[in-house]
Amino acid sequence: MKRDTQLSRAGRAHHGTRSVNASVNRASTILAGTAHELYNRPDGTPLYGRFGTDSQNALRHALCEMQKADYCALAPSGLSAMTLTAIAEVKAGGHLLASDSLYGPTRMFLSDTVTRWGIDVEYYDPRIGAGIRDRLKQNTQLVFCESPGSLTFEVQDIPAITKAAAKVGARVMVDDTWSAGLNANMLDLGADYAAQSLTKYMGGHSDVIMGAVVARGDAARRLKDAEWRMGFNVSPDDAFLVLRGLRTLALRFEKSAATSLEIAQRLAEHSAVSAVIHPARPDHPDYAIYQRDFTAPAGVFAIEFPGWDIAQSERFLDALKIFGLGFSWGGYESLAVHCDPQLRRQFRSRRDGALIRLAIGLEDVEDLWADLEQAIKASA
Ligand SMILES: Cc1ncc(COP(=O)(O)O)c(C=O)c1O
């Protein structure tokens, strides 16, 4: 089945007299028919609200179908999807390798919380590729990747990393939010876990916060156990909203990505800009990996303005009229943020001036371009 057909059909029944969409079933208690059934529900029958009812289960199934996974854990936020994966894998005395490009709060969880459990957390350069073999130890339990990095957009060589990790028995997880699990399949590339913030493209309308992790085989079993023990729960209404977003995901992705590449090209030709950092451009240092591992781009990228200080970045952002100023991305509306106040890096990729991230929405390309042009002028 082709991708677009799958997006339309995934996670729902196609026969019988029923609504097209999963119902929103608000439930804590789900009554059993008999005392025997309290502990022996027929397979697939809901047991208790926290384990999911119609819309949550439909979303889980849809995400498993899309990524050919055996299990999908839903988490109350993208961040908690990342933390759940670490919880599923690490134990005291272990060693964890994490990409230096990780989303800030994920990094804080690893550095401030996971280390308190007696786990040694070390960061690696996201461009390390097969060189990760020199950083792996006999007690490495998890390699925590994010590809591309959400501010600096390094694309990691996941097949090389997973191959090296397998030699010491370490698992690999990838925060794969940029591709939404649609434009790349990190499990096919060898990762044990692929996790996404569904808040971004999947939800797509800036009105819901949720995350998901998918896995196959033994990792799927460990993931399910960890989810169960953590007591994670997402609301049936939010699951319904994410499912609704999933149905139009490809269309929105295509428009946002096409506009982003056009804007990126115009910015690359602009005299005020020193670099455009978009994984789907041939001038990106990891373009070959992007081309090998991804089927299509997303519409989030960064630009560098040489010589700009924070004050000039703020003047630029304040002059924008169509781009909103705010965190997150993947919604229908374009957003801009300056990244320097939140960048925490051990291995600093060479940069020159201010780093601004643009998340391109569904507006007309000419309106977005006119907005950026006038804001660059106004920032001078
Ligand atoms: C790459 C990445 N991962 C995870 C998250 C966290 O997602 P959420 O806001 O849904 O917790 C974000 C949020 O911006 C992100 O950019």
The ligand as an SDF file (V2000), in Angstrom:
LIG
                    3D

 16 16  0  0  0  0  0  0  0  0999 V2000
   13.2680   17.5020   18.6630 C   0  0  0  0  0  0  0  0  0  0  0  0
   12.2770   17.6680   19.7720 C   0  0  0  0  0  0  0  0  0  0  0  0
   12.0340   16.6300   20.5680 N   0  0  0  0  0  0  0  0  0  0  0  0
   11.1540   16.7100   21.5830 C   0  0  0  0  0  0  0  0  0  0  0  0
   10.4710   17.8800   21.8350 C   0  0  0  0  0  0  0  0  0  0  0  0
    9.5140   17.9250   22.9820 C   0  0  0  0  0  0  0  0  0  0  0  0
    8.2030   17.8550   22.5220 O   0  0  0  0  0  0  0  0  0  0  0  0
    6.9670   18.3140   23.4030 P   0  0  0  0  0  0  0  0  0  0  0  0
    6.9310   19.8050   23.3370 O   0  0  0  0  0  0  0  0  0  0  0  0
    5.8060   17.6530   22.7500 O   0  0  0  0  0  0  0  0  0  0  0  0
    7.1970   17.8290   24.7880 O   0  0  0  0  0  0  0  0  0  0  0  0
   10.6950   19.0010   21.0360 C   0  0  0  0  0  0  0  0  0  0  0  0
    9.9640   20.2580   21.3030 C   0  0  0  0  0  0  0  0  0  0  0  0
   10.2220   21.2890   20.7280 O   0  0  0  0  0  0  0  0  0  0  0  0
   11.6240   18.8860   19.9690 C   0  0  0  0  0  0  0  0  0  0  0  0
   11.8990   19.9410   19.1830 O   0  0  0  0  0  0  0  0  0  0  0  0
  1  2  1  0
  2  3  1  0
  2 15  2  0
  3  4  2  0
  4  5  1  0
  5  6  1  0
  5 12  2  0
  6  7  1  0
  7  8  1  0
  8  9  2  0
  8 10  1  0
  8 11  1  0
 12 13  1  0
 12 15  1  0
 13 14  2  0
 15 16  1  0
M  END
$$$$
